[in-house]
Amino acid sequence: MTDQNNSNTNEYEREPVPESALLGFKSFLGMYAGEHCAGTELMIGPLFVAAGVSAFDLVVGLIVGNLLAVLSWLFLTAPIAVKCRLTLYYQLEKICGRKLVTLYNLANGVMFCFLAGSMITVSATAVGVWVEFPMPGLNDVYPNSIGWVLAVFGIGMLISIVAAFGYDTVSKFANIAAPWMVLVFLAFGLVGLKQFIEVTGAEVNSLGSLWTLCETHIWEGGKPLPGQVKFTFWHVMFFAWFCNMAMHIGMSDLTIFRYAKHSWYGVATASGMCVGHFMAWLSASVLYALQLHNHPSNTDVLPGPMAFQAAGIAGLLCVIIAGWTTANPTIYRAGLAFQAIVPALSRFKVTIATGMLATFAGMFPAIAMKLLGFVALYGMLLMPMGAVIFVDFYLLKKLGLQSNYAELSKKSFNWAAGLTWFLTLGMCVALVQFAGVQIYFVSLPGWFIAAAFYVVISKFYQRQVHHT
């Protein structure tokens, strides 16, 4: 047994979660509501306004896309998690072998650190309004003040300590913070809508007149801002579905749902999609549309100042805590990724070190300002391994092949899984670079390509290894 099993916080990194450690449905509701109702929503929401999306395309696209995301968690991720009760990384080790998973874990952990760092950046913009130190602009790459560095460092260290105490601590923190944050995000939208009615002189006395205001002043469906891609229904739908591709189709949330008593707990993700990826995105987009209406030349998107204008000190607190509850589980996942590489070290120590790396990344604002492209790239990177896990769990034995092949054959590198990952990523990059497919769309065909690759290559690889 490694020394993490002797620590006060046992996270079962290399063994199934026992029945005594399973969590109830409410833990997952709070976790997902808090994680997805985050400060970053104040950066993502304005994207739709900047992209010139229409009211119908935005609202309907979000409904359909978020529904597909919940179904992906419910029918792809949660059933495998509940049956195996293993972390993503240990599950992959059984399938892919130690050396391939080490490479995957390194890439995954680093990407998680960058993602968590962007959440810390968002929280720091709220501190900047409160303490009044200079904050980086949207085009800044490096930190521009000592105050900024100290704010990021302080927030990052607090987040890391909470994450290091394990999933149960993360879940409890989310359950405390989520209800209050949801109300503040709702206030953002209502205050912004009220101010819109005042500055436009619109008369809103029914749902029909409210919809008219949305179509004519908020989400007009016109040309996008310079440098932005025009968004249609399909852009919105795929963005809402795939912005968390790494978690559901990419299977990262096997690590979370291994604690669930039943696979139907996957519907708990709807709490995050409804309040975060629907209500919060719409609220943020209303604030940004109001900013453009009042000051057309001010295209900056800074969560702290926007929240302060809408809800004062409560808005600033919301941004700080919302970024916190998103970074917490992200650092927790990153810590598990790195701990799988060095299982002899305790998860607590690895998570603290991971949080320090995320904090350092958060000091560089360029990561947060490129968040949308980063999230799409991240999902594409992990998607092939999600397909490998799905095929290995459900299909290989039915096709006369062996699942968990690396574990049974004592191979440290399963070339069927490795080639599937590398070839799929190569094809996706080629589709984006040479076929004109936008990165928001490429991961859907990529998943089926990966599944086909893994079946075909496994047939040849397992036969060759068995013969040898």
Legacy VTK file of the C-alpha trace (Angstrom):
# vtk DataFile Version 3.0
C-alpha trace
ASCII
DATASET POLYDATA
POINTS 468 float
0.000 0.000 0.000
1.276 3.465 -0.864
1.490 6.129 1.779
-1.624 7.926 0.619
-3.575 5.070 2.138
-2.109 5.948 5.482
-3.122 9.561 5.302
-6.194 10.936 6.998
-7.868 11.488 3.643
-8.218 8.236 1.654
-9.261 8.919 -1.938
-8.981 5.293 -3.222
-6.733 6.269 -6.129
-5.774 2.656 -6.980
-8.726 0.657 -5.694
-12.519 0.686 -6.109
-14.432 3.062 -3.861
-16.021 0.967 -1.069
-19.721 1.156 -0.352
-19.066 2.930 2.949
-17.549 5.900 1.085
-20.382 6.440 -1.412
-22.095 9.832 -1.464
-25.738 10.822 -1.798
-27.447 12.613 -4.658
-27.315 16.032 -2.967
-23.508 16.002 -2.943
-23.455 15.829 -6.737
-26.160 18.470 -7.115
-24.147 20.965 -5.093
-20.863 20.037 -6.720
-22.085 20.520 -10.294
-24.175 23.602 -9.526
-21.177 25.251 -7.904
-18.605 24.127 -10.463
-20.608 25.252 -13.486
-22.082 28.436 -12.027
-18.674 30.044 -12.022
-16.916 33.333 -12.504
-15.886 32.191 -15.956
-19.531 32.352 -17.031
-19.018 36.125 -16.997
-16.401 35.603 -19.707
-18.234 32.956 -21.730
-21.647 34.681 -21.832
-20.397 37.794 -23.654
-18.971 35.576 -26.402
-22.451 35.051 -27.803
-23.124 38.784 -28.027
-19.713 39.397 -29.579
-20.426 36.633 -32.098
-23.649 38.285 -33.285
-25.969 35.463 -32.263
-29.740 35.905 -32.504
-32.102 35.432 -29.568
-33.684 32.264 -30.992
-30.357 30.657 -31.890
-28.954 31.396 -28.444
-31.864 30.263 -26.278
-32.795 27.151 -28.268
-29.160 26.269 -28.944
-28.374 26.365 -25.226
-31.403 24.228 -24.358
-30.525 21.517 -26.886
-26.778 21.594 -26.249
-27.098 21.407 -22.473
-29.600 18.558 -22.756
-27.106 16.619 -24.886
-24.397 17.285 -22.298
-26.540 15.910 -19.454
-27.423 12.838 -21.517
-23.723 12.280 -22.216
-22.959 12.229 -18.491
-26.006 10.079 -17.761
-25.542 7.379 -20.406
-21.800 7.430 -21.172
-19.914 8.434 -18.028
-21.966 7.535 -14.948
-22.760 3.861 -15.815
-19.081 2.988 -16.317
-18.093 4.937 -13.200
-20.618 3.139 -10.979
-19.747 -0.328 -12.307
-15.964 0.069 -12.004
-15.642 2.722 -9.255
-12.097 3.573 -10.357
-10.439 6.875 -11.141
-10.084 7.761 -14.794
-6.339 7.312 -14.492
-6.341 3.849 -12.920
-8.996 2.707 -15.396
-6.817 3.898 -18.261
-3.776 2.189 -16.757
-5.563 -1.158 -16.958
-6.439 -0.523 -20.612
-3.452 1.403 -21.938
-0.502 0.454 -19.765
1.591 2.429 -17.327
3.812 4.273 -19.825
0.989 5.496 -22.069
-1.094 6.591 -19.092
1.889 8.463 -17.682
2.032 10.487 -20.894
-1.740 11.012 -20.829
-1.765 11.973 -17.151
1.011 14.483 -17.665
-0.851 16.188 -20.522
-4.166 15.987 -18.672
-2.774 17.331 -15.416
-1.057 20.271 -17.089
-4.220 21.182 -18.997
-6.240 20.980 -15.772
-3.730 23.309 -14.116
-4.122 25.868 -16.889
-7.910 25.594 -16.627
-7.834 26.042 -12.851
-5.409 28.925 -13.289
-7.904 30.733 -15.489
-10.527 30.369 -12.739
-8.122 31.913 -10.242
-7.527 34.750 -12.715
-11.255 35.446 -12.845
-11.516 35.641 -9.055
-8.541 37.987 -8.962
-10.345 40.491 -11.231
-12.902 40.904 -8.445
-10.173 41.496 -5.873
-8.721 44.109 -8.223
-11.919 46.143 -8.125
-12.109 45.894 -4.344
-8.458 46.709 -3.548
-7.985 48.942 -6.605
-4.715 47.655 -8.014
-4.003 47.720 -11.780
-5.450 44.727 -13.630
-4.263 43.208 -16.915
-6.120 44.048 -20.105
-7.569 41.502 -22.483
-4.457 41.540 -24.653
-1.920 41.376 -21.815
0.219 38.262 -21.553
2.123 38.949 -18.326
1.058 40.276 -14.899
1.264 44.055 -14.702
1.342 44.773 -10.953
2.501 43.373 -7.623
-1.085 43.632 -6.381
-2.243 41.306 -9.152
0.428 38.720 -8.336
-0.371 38.804 -4.605
-4.135 38.504 -5.220
-3.698 35.478 -7.481
-1.253 33.889 -5.035
-3.554 34.320 -2.034
-6.652 32.978 -3.788
-4.719 30.108 -5.365
-3.245 28.912 -2.079
-6.624 28.909 -0.319
-8.195 26.949 -3.176
-5.339 24.430 -3.166
-5.675 23.724 0.558
-9.405 23.007 0.228
-8.837 20.747 -2.800
-6.043 18.855 -1.011
-8.438 17.677 1.696
-10.297 15.603 -0.897
-13.568 15.279 -2.763
-15.767 15.301 0.331
-14.347 18.678 1.389
-14.745 20.035 -2.145
-18.367 18.846 -2.226
-19.196 20.396 1.164
-17.717 23.742 0.138
-19.725 23.687 -3.112
-22.964 22.874 -1.278
-22.488 25.885 1.005
-21.597 28.346 -1.752
-23.788 27.239 -4.676
-27.254 28.473 -3.528
-26.011 31.997 -2.797
-24.086 32.215 -6.073
-27.085 31.128 -8.110
-29.132 33.972 -6.630
-26.431 36.539 -7.393
-26.091 35.349 -10.996
-29.864 35.619 -11.331
-29.600 39.149 -9.933
-26.996 39.967 -12.587
-29.490 39.132 -15.317
-32.474 40.854 -13.710
-30.536 44.047 -12.929
-29.068 44.114 -16.417
-32.503 43.568 -17.950
-34.017 46.345 -15.828
-31.283 48.753 -16.903
-31.813 47.733 -20.533
-35.500 48.591 -20.270
-34.633 51.983 -18.788
-31.987 53.008 -21.349
-33.994 51.801 -24.365
-37.363 53.087 -23.159
-38.922 49.744 -24.066
-42.301 48.859 -22.602
-42.224 45.301 -21.257
-45.559 44.021 -19.960
-45.668 40.481 -21.335
-43.427 37.624 -22.430
-43.980 38.714 -26.018
-42.719 42.240 -25.412
-39.775 40.864 -23.406
-38.864 38.604 -26.330
-39.065 41.587 -28.672
-36.582 43.460 -26.458
-34.252 40.461 -26.551
-34.434 40.222 -30.343
-34.016 43.926 -31.053
-31.525 45.110 -28.413
-29.794 42.246 -26.577
-29.207 39.374 -29.025
-29.772 41.122 -32.313
-28.285 38.508 -34.630
-26.248 41.045 -36.562
-22.630 41.015 -37.620
-20.081 39.803 -35.062
-17.518 42.127 -33.548
-14.220 42.386 -35.454
-12.153 39.229 -35.110
-15.096 37.109 -33.933
-16.749 34.161 -35.665
-20.438 34.523 -36.530
-22.425 32.180 -34.276
-25.515 30.295 -35.440
-27.758 27.777 -33.688
-25.251 25.027 -34.495
-22.336 26.938 -32.987
-24.258 27.528 -29.764
-25.534 23.952 -29.546
-22.128 22.344 -30.086
-20.411 24.813 -27.768
-22.898 24.090 -24.959
-22.556 20.338 -25.530
-18.798 20.129 -25.954
-17.449 22.817 -23.620
-17.359 20.022 -21.024
-16.448 17.266 -23.465
-13.362 16.414 -21.419
-15.619 15.616 -18.470
-18.364 13.499 -20.064
-17.380 12.088 -23.475
-13.717 12.305 -22.469
-14.617 10.362 -19.275
-12.726 12.569 -16.794
-15.748 12.501 -14.491
-15.350 8.776 -13.934
-13.251 10.072 -11.048
-16.257 11.969 -9.654
-19.115 9.529 -10.305
-17.219 6.558 -8.831
-18.614 7.896 -5.524
-22.238 7.773 -6.766
-24.597 5.154 -5.352
-26.477 4.849 -8.660
-25.709 5.728 -12.277
-28.865 7.848 -12.543
-27.038 10.381 -10.375
-25.714 11.585 -13.724
-28.841 13.733 -13.965
-27.335 15.863 -11.173
-25.233 17.515 -13.870
-28.435 19.254 -14.989
-28.061 21.533 -11.960
-24.872 22.932 -13.426
-26.218 23.122 -16.960
-29.437 24.924 -15.961
-28.031 27.493 -13.567
-24.554 27.831 -15.062
-24.616 27.071 -18.753
-28.046 28.568 -19.316
-29.083 31.159 -16.743
-25.576 32.441 -15.927
-24.497 32.620 -19.587
-27.657 34.537 -20.473
-27.209 36.872 -17.494
-23.594 37.578 -18.420
-24.508 38.205 -22.030
-27.172 40.724 -20.930
-24.552 42.631 -18.915
-22.159 42.677 -21.849
-24.866 43.729 -24.315
-25.758 46.578 -21.943
-22.111 47.616 -21.771
-21.897 47.703 -25.577
-25.186 49.601 -25.780
-23.963 52.289 -23.379
-20.319 52.346 -24.505
-19.951 50.804 -27.988
-16.171 51.203 -27.949
-15.748 49.294 -24.662
-15.475 45.675 -25.772
-13.456 44.526 -22.715
-14.717 41.533 -20.758
-13.528 41.722 -17.133
-15.716 39.659 -14.764
-14.956 41.690 -11.635
-15.913 45.140 -12.950
-18.970 43.761 -14.789
-20.243 42.037 -11.646
-19.581 45.121 -9.522
-21.587 47.330 -11.870
-24.534 44.937 -11.636
-24.588 43.898 -7.975
-21.962 45.874 -6.084
-19.971 44.121 -3.352
-22.204 41.037 -3.592
-21.227 40.738 -7.242
-17.530 40.863 -6.393
-17.950 38.206 -3.709
-19.836 36.056 -6.197
-17.021 36.220 -8.746
-14.397 35.330 -6.126
-16.338 32.387 -4.701
-17.629 31.206 -8.087
-14.099 31.028 -9.452
-13.113 29.246 -6.253
-15.757 26.504 -6.540
-14.751 25.861 -10.154
-11.028 25.757 -9.455
-11.481 23.437 -6.449
-12.595 20.284 -8.309
-10.313 21.151 -11.232
-7.223 21.196 -9.002
-8.540 18.029 -7.320
-8.690 16.282 -10.704
-5.257 17.581 -11.698
-3.825 16.333 -8.410
-5.196 12.860 -9.107
-3.637 12.941 -12.585
-0.194 13.756 -11.219
-0.593 11.415 -8.248
-1.233 8.558 -10.678
2.207 9.247 -12.180
3.908 9.140 -8.758
1.665 6.867 -6.641
4.300 6.642 -3.888
3.587 10.269 -2.964
0.502 11.204 -0.967
-2.349 12.779 -2.886
-2.434 15.625 -0.357
1.133 16.704 -1.104
0.684 16.267 -4.852
-2.507 18.361 -4.815
-0.780 21.194 -2.933
2.018 21.191 -5.520
-0.580 21.073 -8.291
-2.353 24.076 -6.810
0.907 26.009 -6.776
1.377 25.274 -10.490
-2.208 26.382 -11.217
-1.660 29.532 -9.169
1.478 30.369 -11.132
-0.449 29.840 -14.385
-3.225 32.112 -13.110
-0.786 34.991 -12.799
-0.562 35.097 -16.603
-3.847 36.617 -17.878
-3.367 35.366 -21.446
-4.616 31.914 -20.387
-8.005 33.220 -19.224
-8.391 35.572 -22.178
-8.012 32.611 -24.582
-10.272 30.389 -22.486
-12.833 29.460 -25.151
-10.269 28.203 -27.617
-8.433 26.426 -24.808
-11.576 24.592 -23.657
-12.319 23.407 -27.205
-8.731 22.217 -27.645
-8.789 20.489 -24.268
-11.952 18.584 -25.119
-10.492 17.472 -28.437
-7.317 16.287 -26.701
-9.119 13.990 -24.240
-11.960 12.844 -26.486
-10.086 9.882 -28.119
-9.314 8.278 -24.758
-12.969 8.595 -23.790
-13.851 6.607 -26.901
-11.188 4.028 -25.991
-12.713 3.535 -22.525
-16.247 3.248 -23.943
-15.255 0.693 -26.600
-13.086 -1.268 -24.182
-15.871 -1.490 -21.602
-18.843 -2.229 -23.851
-17.648 -3.662 -27.176
-14.300 -5.480 -27.138
-15.453 -8.683 -25.433
-18.514 -8.835 -27.696
-16.140 -8.652 -30.665
-14.002 -11.502 -29.340
-11.253 -9.220 -28.050
-9.830 -8.723 -24.569
-10.684 -5.673 -22.482
-8.203 -4.244 -19.950
-5.576 -5.626 -22.293
-2.517 -3.935 -20.821
-3.239 -5.305 -17.343
-3.764 -8.872 -18.525
-0.898 -8.934 -21.035
1.490 -7.112 -18.664
2.166 -4.530 -21.370
3.283 -1.070 -20.257
2.192 0.535 -23.531
-0.908 -0.638 -25.403
-0.148 0.445 -28.956
-3.785 -0.013 -30.006
-4.831 2.715 -27.565
-1.750 4.844 -28.231
-2.146 4.820 -32.002
-5.872 5.520 -31.622
-5.080 8.635 -29.578
-2.329 9.935 -31.844
-4.034 9.172 -35.176
-7.384 10.624 -34.076
-5.767 13.854 -32.902
-3.852 14.034 -36.174
-7.041 13.657 -38.196
-8.881 16.259 -36.099
-6.055 18.762 -36.528
-6.057 18.086 -40.269
-9.818 18.676 -40.467
-9.420 22.017 -38.680
-6.344 23.180 -40.586
-7.052 21.925 -44.104
-10.771 21.105 -44.373
-12.075 24.284 -42.770
-13.915 22.480 -39.945
-14.129 24.748 -36.899
-12.712 23.335 -33.686
-16.172 23.486 -32.057
-17.461 20.806 -34.443
-14.516 18.482 -35.061
-14.746 16.406 -31.883
-18.064 14.758 -32.802
-16.756 12.934 -35.883
-13.470 12.540 -34.008
-15.133 10.361 -31.352
-16.463 7.905 -33.938
-13.113 7.921 -35.736
-11.389 7.044 -32.452
-13.854 4.237 -31.697
-13.319 2.718 -35.153
-9.538 3.058 -34.897
-9.446 1.304 -31.535
-11.508 -1.672 -32.690
-9.556 -2.169 -35.924
-6.098 -1.656 -34.427
-6.936 -3.864 -31.419
-7.813 -6.740 -33.733
-4.372 -6.648 -35.323
-2.441 -5.729 -32.177
-3.952 -8.329 -29.851
-3.563 -11.033 -32.488
0.089 -10.095 -33.046
0.915 -9.950 -29.329
-0.861 -13.260 -28.692
1.005 -14.887 -31.586
4.341 -13.547 -30.347
LINES 1 469
468 0 1 2 3 4 5 6 7 8 9 10 11 12 13 14 15 16 17 18 19 20 21 22 23 24 25 26 27 28 29 30 31 32 33 34 35 36 37 38 39 40 41 42 43 44 45 46 47 48 49 50 51 52 53 54 55 56 57 58 59 60 61 62 63 64 65 66 67 68 69 70 71 72 73 74 75 76 77 78 79 80 81 82 83 84 85 86 87 88 89 90 91 92 93 94 95 96 97 98 99 100 101 102 103 104 105 106 107 108 109 110 111 112 113 114 115 116 117 118 119 120 121 122 123 124 125 126 127 128 129 130 131 132 133 134 135 136 137 138 139 140 141 142 143 144 145 146 147 148 149 150 151 152 153 154 155 156 157 158 159 160 161 162 163 164 165 166 167 168 169 170 171 172 173 174 175 176 177 178 179 180 181 182 183 184 185 186 187 188 189 190 191 192 193 194 195 196 197 198 199 200 201 202 203 204 205 206 207 208 209 210 211 212 213 214 215 216 217 218 219 220 221 222 223 224 225 226 227 228 229 230 231 232 233 234 235 236 237 238 239 240 241 242 243 244 245 246 247 248 249 250 251 252 253 254 255 256 257 258 259 260 261 262 263 264 265 266 267 268 269 270 271 272 273 274 275 276 277 278 279 280 281 282 283 284 285 286 287 288 289 290 291 292 293 294 295 296 297 298 299 300 301 302 303 304 305 306 307 308 309 310 311 312 313 314 315 316 317 318 319 320 321 322 323 324 325 326 327 328 329 330 331 332 333 334 335 336 337 338 339 340 341 342 343 344 345 346 347 348 349 350 351 352 353 354 355 356 357 358 359 360 361 362 363 364 365 366 367 368 369 370 371 372 373 374 375 376 377 378 379 380 381 382 383 384 385 386 387 388 389 390 391 392 393 394 395 396 397 398 399 400 401 402 403 404 405 406 407 408 409 410 411 412 413 414 415 416 417 418 419 420 421 422 423 424 425 426 427 428 429 430 431 432 433 434 435 436 437 438 439 440 441 442 443 444 445 446 447 448 449 450 451 452 453 454 455 456 457 458 459 460 461 462 463 464 465 466 467
